[in-house]
């Protein structure tokens, strides 16, 4: 008899435990459902601005690509001049990557000054020789963006974190302290920039 009662007690405890655990589980589901939130994506508008960016500096490395018919002759002239400039520290290092390409790291002379020096050395062959490098720029703090879908302009303040960029550029004789760039962005309704900016040279 005692054994039968003991079994009934254990069974009752087991059923109660199952009931309580089920209740707790349903309670958690209900609670979770009440606290659920839905995040709505903000509507954005594509906008473009053209501006003059301030050139802080030019990159220390640049590439020379020779497309002249006598590429080997032009390459020889450039390699000879670069070797001389490397001896006096004007060039830190240079390397002929391919038959008609040279990668140059500037030394005491800037990339811009080296471009002028080397393009003068090869004379008319500068027209079939491409010099390309990078410019480190800083965008203005405020810019006028044209919102294409709205056909209207809006002044946007640019956060400091989005003002500095490094752009690939061709090295030319007209390089100066500013660079004309096109800036595109997605703008939220309150004028906040969504994501980042896309900056290209014009």
C-alpha positions in Angstrom: 0.0 0.0 0.0 2.8 2.4 0.9 4.5 1.5 -2.3 1.3 2.4 -4.3 1.0 5.7 -2.5 4.7 6.5 -3.1 4.2 5.8 -6.8 1.1 8.1 -6.9 3.0 10.9 -5.2 6.0 10.6 -7.6 3.5 10.6 -10.5 1.8 13.7 -9.2 5.1 15.5 -8.8 6.1 14.4 -12.4 2.8 15.7 -13.9 3.1 19.0 -11.9 6.7 19.5 -13.2 5.6 19.0 -16.8 2.7 21.4 -16.3 4.9 24.0 -14.7 7.6 23.7 -17.4 5.0 24.0 -20.2 3.5 27.1 -18.5 6.9 28.7 -18.3 7.6 27.9 -21.9 4.3 29.4 -23.1 4.9 32.4 -20.8 8.2 33.1 -22.4 6.8 32.9 -25.9 4.0 35.3 -24.9 6.5 37.7 -23.3 8.8 37.5 -26.3 5.9 38.3 -28.6 4.9 41.4 -26.6 8.4 42.8 -26.7 9.1 42.2 -30.4 9.8 45.4 -32.4 9.9 46.0 -36.1 12.5 48.3 -37.6 11.4 50.3 -40.6 14.0 51.3 -43.2 14.2 55.1 -43.8 13.4 56.3 -47.3 16.6 57.6 -49.0 17.2 59.9 -52.0 20.1 59.8 -54.4 21.9 63.1 -54.6 25.0 64.5 -56.3 27.4 67.4 -55.6 30.3 68.9 -57.5 32.9 70.6 -55.5 36.6 71.6 -55.3 38.4 69.4 -52.7 41.6 70.6 -51.0 44.6 68.4 -51.9 46.4 67.7 -48.7 49.2 65.7 -50.4 50.0 63.4 -53.2 50.8 59.7 -52.6 54.4 58.7 -52.4 54.1 56.0 -55.0 53.1 56.3 -58.7 53.0 54.1 -61.7 54.4 54.8 -65.2 52.7 53.0 -68.1 54.4 53.3 -71.5 52.3 52.8 -74.7 54.8 54.3 -77.2 55.8 52.2 -80.2 59.4 52.4 -79.1 58.5 51.5 -75.5 61.8 49.8 -74.8 63.7 53.0 -75.7 61.5 55.2 -73.5 61.8 52.6 -70.7 65.6 52.7 -70.9 65.6 56.5 -70.6 63.3 56.5 -67.6 65.2 53.7 -65.8 68.5 55.6 -66.4 67.1 58.8 -64.9 65.4 57.1 -62.0 68.7 55.3 -61.1 70.4 58.7 -61.0 67.6 60.2 -58.9 67.7 57.2 -56.5 71.4 57.8 -55.8 70.8 61.4 -54.6 67.7 60.3 -52.6 65.1 62.1 -54.8 63.6 58.6 -55.5 63.4 56.1 -52.7 62.9 53.0 -54.9 61.7 52.0 -58.3 60.8 48.7 -60.0 60.1 47.7 -63.6 57.0 45.6 -63.1 56.6 44.7 -66.7 58.2 45.5 -70.1 56.5 48.9 -70.2 55.6 49.7 -66.6 57.6 51.2 -63.8 56.4 51.5 -60.1 58.2 54.5 -58.4 58.4 55.4 -54.7 59.3 59.1 -54.2 62.0 60.2 -51.8 63.0 63.8 -51.2 61.1 64.9 -54.3 57.3 64.8 -54.4 55.5 62.6 -56.9 54.3 65.8 -58.7 57.9 67.1 -59.0 59.2 63.7 -60.2 56.4 63.6 -62.8 57.5 67.0 -64.2 61.2 65.9 -64.2 60.6 62.6 -65.9 58.1 63.8 -68.5 60.5 66.5 -69.5 63.3 63.9 -69.9 61.3 61.8 -72.4 60.1 64.9 -74.4 57.4 64.2 -77.0 57.1 60.6 -75.7 55.3 61.9 -72.7 52.1 61.9 -74.8 52.2 58.1 -75.0 53.4 57.6 -71.4 50.8 57.6 -68.6 51.7 58.7 -65.0 49.2 57.8 -62.4 49.2 58.1 -58.6 46.9 59.1 -55.7 45.8 62.4 -54.2 44.9 62.7 -50.5 42.0 65.2 -50.4 39.7 66.8 -47.9 36.1 67.7 -48.8 34.4 70.9 -47.7 32.4 70.9 -44.5 29.2 71.9 -46.3 28.1 71.0 -49.8 25.1 71.7 -52.0 23.6 68.3 -53.2 21.2 68.1 -56.1 18.5 65.5 -55.3 17.6 64.0 -58.7 14.2 62.6 -57.8 13.1 65.9 -56.2 14.7 68.2 -58.7 15.9 70.4 -55.9 19.1 71.2 -54.0 19.8 70.9 -50.3 22.8 72.1 -48.2 24.3 69.1 -46.3 26.9 69.3 -43.5 29.6 66.6 -44.0 30.8 64.8 -40.9 34.5 65.0 -40.2 34.7 61.2 -40.5 33.6 61.4 -44.2 35.7 64.3 -45.4 39.1 62.7 -46.0 39.7 60.5 -49.1 42.5 59.1 -51.2 41.7 59.1 -54.9 43.5 57.5 -57.9 44.4 60.3 -60.3 46.5 60.8 -63.5 49.5 63.0 -62.8 49.5 66.0 -65.1 51.3 69.3 -65.5 48.3 71.2 -64.2 48.2 69.7 -60.7 47.6 72.1 -57.9 46.1 72.6 -54.5 42.5 71.7 -55.4 40.8 68.8 -57.2 37.4 69.0 -58.9 35.4 66.0 -57.7 31.9 64.6 -57.9 30.4 63.4 -54.7 27.3 61.1 -54.6 25.3 60.0 -51.6 22.1 58.6 -50.3 20.3 61.1 -48.1 17.6 60.4 -45.6 14.6 62.7 -45.2 16.2 64.6 -42.4 19.3 65.3 -44.4 21.5 62.6 -42.8 23.9 60.8 -45.1 23.0 57.1 -45.2 26.2 55.0 -45.4 29.1 56.8 -46.9 30.0 58.9 -49.9 31.3 58.0 -53.3 34.0 60.4 -54.5 35.4 60.5 -58.1 37.6 63.0 -59.9 35.8 65.1 -62.6 
